[in-house]
Amino acid sequence: MAAPLSVQVEFGGGAELLFDGVKKHQVTLPGQEEPWDIRNLLVWIKKNLLKERPELFIRGDSVRPGILVLVNDADWELLATRWAPETLLPARGCQRAAHSAERGEKEGVG
């Protein structure tokens, strides 16, 4: 069983408005049988952090097109689908930033 995992989740570029205007969240993901992956993290975020209009953030089991997801400053599409605590940068934990490009917002992420 995977142990609980502490991560920092960040939202920017307007996405934070869906999360009560809070940009940074320090959360502890519960232990579970399978290692945490991004899709499980998105489900957890939807259930525990997302406050309004989930259709602007989630589509199916992924983020909507136009939302940039970063894990330790790398695009999640370039990473393996599964990650564990030992694969994360020790000084930073897991940083997730969402940036909505659909409206042409180009401000800094997270």
Secondary structure, DSSP 8 states (H G I E B T S, - for coil): -B--EEEEEEE-TTGGGGGTT--EEEEEE--BSS--BHHHHHHHHHHHT--S-GGGTEETTEE-TTEEEEETTEEGGGS-SB--GGGSBTTTB-EEEEEETTTT--S---
